[in-house]
């Protein structure tokens, strides 16, 4: 049907512009010529041209024709600014991610403007407004509280209207259609849970973040693994916490955590930060790891290797993720009409001393 043929013309036009190295100002085919080439109606061609125009690939002037607005593969100008919005910067895995982003931007002679939100939506609002008031050519963003409704949708609509390329990292809002570079969080939750099952644990519980989409996905992987094995009461053996209360979670939820530990032989933690805090909690209460309980984290942060009981965990790409995120933004800037998919890194299991086979 003609309703769908215009998309084929859009893709054909982009490839044609690339292959023939058409630069800004070059004349493109007329409506009639495109109708003849593709054997479609004028309405279909007009819809295709409108799409190309909206994507800033072409521009049209009545009575003169259709012209290339930008080449399909433009050159990135030097000394312009890209905004980077991260939830954190100075601890955990974030210094490595930002280092990776900065490395690629520096190689392309691009200035990085960094803003930290501390996973607060209001801080993300301020960061976006500040950057949109300046001459930002692209945005790299880690969303704040990505599992919750977000009041910044109108700001992101404005970003799109301004044709500013955006790439999310670690996660993205469920309503966002910008590309994202992240670890496969579902797979991470699954492989650490499968490890515990494989070494004999059956009463496996979890602690997950409720306000970040990573927490939901890692929980999903945890549940996938346990439901596959018909584990009883898997979803009842989970505690949820908000990221803003992470530092007080273990003191304010002491009784709940002790009950969870009593009913479990192993715990899957949202990340290595929580797992290390749980190690400290267990030591305080005379619970031996891994003799009394096995603990797994996710992310393979530096602290997972150097803590008192080195953690079994799932790998996170760290700096490589930052590099790939920045590279993806460069691709979006140089080829603005190209469709970009999300990219996921597959985690691997690293077994250390925090887990122990359970004999039945």
LOBA-972028 format. One line per 8 residues: number of its first residue (from 0); for each residue x, y, z of C-alpha. Coordinates in nm, 4 decimals, padded with zeros to 6 digits, always signed. Example, Ala and Ser with C-alpha at 12.3 -4.5 7.8 and 13.67 -1.06 7.14 Angstrom:
BEGIN
0> +01.2300/-00.4500/+00.7800; +01.3670/-00.1060/+00.7140
# end
This chain:
BEGIN
0> +00.0000/+00.0000/+00.0000; +00.1119/+00.3584/-00.0730; +00.0719/+00.4383/+00.2966; +00.3893/+00.2437/+00.3687; +00.5890/+00.2945/+00.0476; +00.7017/+00.6446/+00.1469; +00.9348/+00.4941/+00.4094; +01.1178/+00.3013/+00.1373
8> +01.1656/+00.6258/-00.0547; +01.3027/+00.7980/+00.2579; +01.5646/+00.5239/+00.3064; +01.6467/+00.5193/-00.0643; +01.6975/+00.8984/-00.0634; +01.9360/+00.8853/+00.2324; +02.1428/+00.6139/+00.0652; +02.1409/+00.8023/-00.2653
16> +02.2636/+01.1225/-00.0990; +02.5430/+00.9297/+00.0741; +02.6502/+00.7323/-00.2304; +02.6632/+01.0417/-00.4534; +02.8271/+01.2652/-00.1905; +02.5632/+01.5342/-00.2332; +02.6451/+01.8374/-00.0237; +02.4430/+02.1283/+00.1040
24> +02.2756/+02.3222/-00.1759; +02.2860/+02.0405/-00.4313; +01.9621/+01.9931/-00.6228; +01.7609/+01.6777/-00.5572; +01.5018/+01.4977/-00.7685; +01.1651/+01.6614/-00.8298; +00.8352/+01.5081/-00.7173; +00.7594/+01.3907/-01.0721
32> +01.1041/+01.2323/-01.1141; +01.0660/+01.0444/-00.7869; +00.7203/+00.9241/-00.8927; +00.8688/+00.7868/-01.2156; +01.1687/+00.6267/-01.0418; +00.9639/+00.4483/-00.7748; +00.6357/+00.3986/-00.9569; +00.4257/+00.5500/-00.6780
40> +00.1681/+00.8255/-00.6414; +00.2576/+01.1902/-00.5941; +00.0980/+01.1779/-00.2468; +00.3449/+00.9049/-00.1426; +00.6397/+01.1078/-00.2739; +00.5176/+01.4199/-00.0926; +00.4978/+01.2246/+00.2337; +00.8534/+01.0993/+00.1839
48> +00.9829/+01.4493/+00.1073; +00.8031/+01.5889/+00.4108; +00.9762/+01.3285/+00.6284; +01.3164/+01.4136/+00.4797; +01.2457/+01.7813/+00.5336; +01.1492/+01.7242/+00.8981; +01.4763/+01.5378/+00.9493; +01.6705/+01.8329/+00.8007
56> +01.7977/+01.6256/+00.5081; +01.6403/+01.8482/+00.2399; +01.4603/+02.1802/+00.1950; +01.2110/+02.2840/-00.0700; +01.1393/+02.6133/-00.2411; +00.8237/+02.6533/-00.4448; +00.9006/+02.7101/-00.8097; +01.2696/+02.6230/-00.7696
64> +01.2828/+02.2612/-00.6551; +01.4218/+02.0427/-00.3792; +01.7727/+02.0905/-00.2371; +02.0049/+01.9117/+00.0034; +02.0139/+02.0815/+00.3411; +02.3107/+01.8801/+00.4662; +02.5168/+01.5941/+00.3333; +02.4183/+01.2547/+00.4666
72> +02.7630/+01.2342/+00.6254; +02.8684/+01.5762/+00.7451; +03.1904/+01.6746/+00.9183; +03.1806/+01.7560/+01.2881; +03.3008/+02.1126/+01.3397; +03.5722/+02.1583/+01.6006; +03.5386/+02.3338/+01.9349; +03.1691/+02.2921/+01.9932
80> +03.0009/+02.1734/+02.3116; +02.8185/+01.8550/+02.4051; +02.6218/+01.8409/+02.7288; +02.6671/+01.5375/+02.9541; +02.4113/+01.4828/+03.2319; +02.5012/+01.2063/+03.4773; +02.3291/+01.1007/+03.7975; +02.6633/+01.0716/+03.9796
88> +03.0282/+01.1359/+03.9055; +03.2752/+01.0928/+04.1903; +03.2087/+00.7376/+04.3062; +03.1183/+00.3818/+04.2115; +03.1378/+00.3102/+03.8335; +03.0614/+00.6656/+03.7198; +03.4177/+00.8063/+03.6983; +03.5046/+00.5310/+03.4484
96> +03.1924/+00.5923/+03.2376; +03.2485/+00.9690/+03.2233; +03.6181/+00.9119/+03.1451; +03.5118/+00.7019/+02.8453; +03.2739/+00.9734/+02.7247; +03.5348/+01.2452/+02.7692; +03.7994/+01.0406/+02.5848; +03.5920/+01.0145/+02.2663
104> +03.4740/+01.3762/+02.2785; +03.8306/+01.4983/+02.3273; +03.9483/+01.2916/+02.0291; +03.6865/+01.4764/+01.8224; +03.7931/+01.8172/+01.9600; +03.4590/+01.8573/+02.1366; +03.4091/+02.0410/+02.4660; +03.2191/+01.8490/+02.7346
112> +02.9866/+02.0368/+02.9692; +02.9126/+01.8088/+03.2649; +02.6158/+01.8356/+03.5002; +02.5388/+01.6036/+03.7936; +02.1811/+01.5372/+03.9076; +02.2376/+01.3081/+04.2102; +01.9455/+01.1108/+04.0642; +01.7095/+01.4018/+04.1353
120> +01.4519/+01.4956/+03.8712; +01.4585/+01.8649/+03.9704; +01.8344/+01.8748/+03.9104; +01.7831/+01.7118/+03.5710; +01.5291/+01.9844/+03.4897; +01.7786/+02.2573/+03.5782; +02.0564/+02.0877/+03.3805; +01.8400/+02.0533/+03.0682
128> +01.7175/+02.4146/+03.0863; +02.0726/+02.5453/+03.1309; +02.2073/+02.3443/+02.8400; +01.9195/+02.4320/+02.6086; +01.9860/+02.8010/+02.6750; +02.3370/+02.7552/+02.5362; +02.4718/+02.6386/+02.2021; +02.4683/+02.2668/+02.2803
136> +02.5138/+02.0432/+01.9747; +02.4285/+01.7136/+02.1416; +02.3288/+01.5590/+02.4733; +02.4451/+01.2460/+02.6560; +02.2115/+01.1705/+02.9466; +02.1665/+00.9208/+03.2264; +01.8033/+00.9642/+03.3337; +01.7059/+01.0368/+03.6942
144> +01.4643/+00.7976/+03.8650; +01.4078/+00.6333/+03.5276; +01.1321/+00.3972/+03.6474; +00.9065/+00.6773/+03.7705; +00.6880/+00.9292/+03.5831; +00.9049/+01.2179/+03.4719; +00.7935/+01.5832/+03.4461; +01.0640/+01.6675/+03.1890
152> +00.8817/+01.5237/+02.8869; +00.8124/+01.8727/+02.7485; +01.1808/+01.9606/+02.7763; +01.2697/+01.6485/+02.5786; +01.0083/+01.7447/+02.3193; +01.1820/+02.0811/+02.2937; +01.5159/+01.9019/+02.2484; +01.3678/+01.7115/+01.9561
160> +01.2163/+02.0261/+01.8041; +01.5608/+02.1881/+01.8194; +01.7063/+01.8833/+01.6364; +01.9602/+01.8202/+01.9128; +02.0815/+01.4576/+01.9028; +02.0459/+01.2676/+02.2308; +02.1923/+00.9375/+02.3497; +02.0992/+00.7923/+02.6887
168> +02.3381/+00.5722/+02.8851; +02.2762/+00.3008/+03.1468; +01.8989/+00.3444/+03.1055; +01.6315/+00.5492/+02.9349; +01.2758/+00.6534/+03.0123; +01.0195/+00.4042/+02.8898; +00.8503/+00.6748/+02.6789; +01.1729/+00.7989/+02.5205
176> +01.2601/+00.7049/+02.1629; +01.6174/+00.8334/+02.1736; +01.8811/+00.5562/+02.1534; +02.0433/+00.4140/+02.4650; +02.3716/+00.2352/+02.5410; +02.3509/+00.0114/+02.8464; +02.4364/-00.3188/+03.0015; +02.1755/-00.5908/+02.9515
184> +02.0326/-00.5593/+03.3022; +01.7849/-00.8431/+03.2597; +02.0690/-01.0755/+03.1646; +02.2745/-00.9536/+03.4619; +01.9979/-01.0348/+03.7096; +01.9492/-01.3705/+03.5440; +02.3119/-01.4893/+03.5419; +02.3858/-01.4092/+03.9063
192> +02.0617/-01.5832/+04.0115; +02.1362/-01.8842/+03.7908; +02.4808/-01.9071/+03.9511; +02.3243/-01.9332/+04.2964; +02.0778/-02.1963/+04.1752; +02.3546/-02.3948/+04.0057; +02.5555/-02.4181/+04.3296; +02.2611/-02.5542/+04.5216
200> +02.0686/-02.2566/+04.6609; +01.6898/-02.2744/+04.6515; +01.5815/-02.0033/+04.8972; +01.7145/-01.7093/+04.6967; +01.5961/-01.3595/+04.7896; +01.6595/-01.0168/+04.6375; +01.7086/-00.6489/+04.7184; +01.6371/-00.4082/+04.4311
208> +01.6021/-00.0344/+04.3587; +01.2421/+00.0593/+04.2882; +01.2886/+00.4008/+04.1229; +01.5486/+00.3169/+03.8553; +01.4545/+00.1059/+03.5539; +01.7767/-00.0941/+03.6015; +01.6321/-00.2207/+03.9289; +01.3174/-00.3390/+03.7547
216> +01.5138/-00.5102/+03.4785; +01.7536/-00.6817/+03.7174; +01.4545/-00.7981/+03.9202; +01.3037/-00.9283/+03.5957; +01.6176/-01.1339/+03.5300; +01.6098/-01.2639/+03.8873; +01.2457/-01.3673/+03.8467; +01.3086/-01.5222/+03.5030
224> +01.5718/-01.7520/+03.6506; +01.3665/-01.8556/+03.9532; +01.0404/-01.9056/+03.7643; +01.2238/-02.1236/+03.5147; +01.3139/-02.3504/+03.8054; +00.9666/-02.3270/+03.9639; +01.1138/-02.1700/+04.2763; +00.8436/-02.1232/+04.5391
232> +00.7489/-01.7748/+04.6602; +01.0241/-01.5998/+04.4614; +00.8463/-01.2648/+04.4361; +00.7596/-01.2607/+04.8067; +01.1279/-01.2767/+04.8999; +01.2191/-00.9321/+04.7691; +01.2861/-00.6010/+04.9428; +01.2643/-00.2743/+04.7478
240> +01.4321/+00.0553/+04.8333; +01.4506/+00.4001/+04.6722; +01.7930/+00.5269/+04.5712; +01.7529/+00.8374/+04.7868; +01.7324/+00.6176/+05.0991; +02.0219/+00.3856/+05.0119; +02.2430/+00.5173/+05.2912; +01.9748/+00.4722/+05.5566
248> +01.8073/+00.1607/+05.4174; +02.0001/-00.0881/+05.6326; +01.9483/+00.1033/+05.9559; +01.5814/+00.1851/+05.9004; +01.4905/-00.1597/+05.7635; +01.6940/-00.3685/+06.0073; +01.4130/-00.6032/+06.1161; +01.2923/-00.6644/+05.7603
256> +01.6441/-00.7416/+05.6406; +01.7092/-00.9798/+05.9311; +01.3867/-01.1670/+05.8498; +01.4906/-01.1892/+05.4852; +01.8322/-01.3272/+05.5798; +01.6763/-01.5806/+05.8179; +01.4490/-01.7120/+05.5428; +01.7215/-01.7252/+05.2759
264> +02.0440/-01.9022/+05.1895; +02.1425/-01.6478/+04.9232; +02.0691/-01.2858/+04.8299; +02.0782/-01.1152/+04.4882; +02.1630/-00.7448/+04.5313; +02.0700/-00.4668/+04.2897; +02.4354/-00.3634/+04.2601; +02.7737/-00.3986/+04.4276
272> +02.7101/-00.0939/+04.6468; +02.4120/-00.2627/+04.8097; +02.5954/-00.5940/+04.8276; +02.8881/-00.4364/+05.0161; +02.6464/-00.2641/+05.2542; +02.4826/-00.6017/+05.3120; +02.8236/-00.7537/+05.3900; +02.8735/-00.4871/+05.6560
280> +02.5228/-00.5495/+05.7916; +02.5871/-00.9238/+05.8138; +02.9181/-00.8720/+05.9967; +02.7463/-00.6429/+06.2476; +02.4873/-00.9119/+06.3233; +02.7280/-01.2035/+06.3377; +02.6182/-01.3564/+06.0066; +02.9045/-01.5171/+05.8146
288> +02.9408/-01.4694/+05.4383; +02.9447/-01.7096/+05.2598; +02.9119/-01.9763/+05.5326; +02.5711/-01.8581/+05.6571; +02.4543/-01.6788/+05.3457; +02.5817/-01.6219/+04.9905; +02.5660/-01.2720/+04.8402; +02.5941/-01.1587/+04.4775
296> +02.6170/-00.8070/+04.3356; +02.6052/-00.6601/+03.9858; +02.8418/-00.4177/+03.8049; +03.1906/-00.5460/+03.9019; +03.2785/-00.2121/+04.0604; +03.6235/-00.1653/+04.2104; +03.4841/-00.2101/+04.5613; +03.3616/-00.5605/+04.4626
304> +03.7252/-00.6680/+04.4328; +03.8677/-00.4936/+04.7389; +03.5924/-00.5397/+05.0005; +03.6454/-00.7721/+05.2982; +03.4732/-01.0638/+05.1233; +03.5334/-01.0157/+04.7477; +03.2005/-01.0224/+04.5663; +03.0655/-01.2587/+04.3086
312> +02.9129/-01.0211/+04.0540; +02.8208/-00.9548/+03.6898; +03.0456/-00.7395/+03.4724; +02.9561/-00.3881/+03.3626; +03.1546/-00.2401/+03.0689; +03.2364/+00.0834/+03.2615; +03.4655/+00.2984/+03.0424; +03.3786/+00.1059/+02.7257
320> +03.0125/+00.1930/+02.7761; +03.1035/+00.5610/+02.8054; +03.3143/+00.5437/+02.4900; +03.0410/+00.3729/+02.2896; +02.7807/+00.6234/+02.4113; +02.9921/+00.9155/+02.2904; +03.0644/+00.7395/+01.9601; +02.6924/+00.6866/+01.9089
328> +02.6310/+01.0573/+01.9642; +02.9005/+01.1374/+01.7055; +02.7199/+00.9096/+01.4605; +02.3920/+01.0903/+01.5305; +02.5568/+01.4284/+01.4717; +02.7281/+01.3307/+01.1464; +02.4335/+01.1324/+01.0102; +02.1215/+01.3024/+01.1519
336> +01.8738/+01.1100/+00.9411; +01.9955/+00.7632/+01.0354; +01.7868/+00.5414/+01.2598; +01.9744/+00.4328/+01.5727; +01.8988/+00.1258/+01.7787; +01.9654/+00.0734/+02.1482; +02.2895/-00.1116/+02.2194; +02.3260/-00.3587/+02.5052
344> +02.6461/-00.5060/+02.6454; +02.6197/-00.8699/+02.7531; +02.7403/-00.9186/+03.1130; +02.9593/-01.2044/+03.2298; +02.9679/-01.3735/+03.5681; +03.2701/-01.3254/+03.7937; +03.2842/-01.5744/+04.0817; +03.4637/-01.4634/+04.3966
352> +03.4426/-01.5525/+04.7659; +03.0967/-01.4200/+04.8594; +02.9193/-01.7305/+04.7287; +02.9535/-02.0919/+04.8398; +02.7900/-02.4159/+04.7210; +02.5048/-02.5301/+04.9409; +02.4948/-02.8992/+05.0194; +02.1517/-03.0559/+05.0607
# end
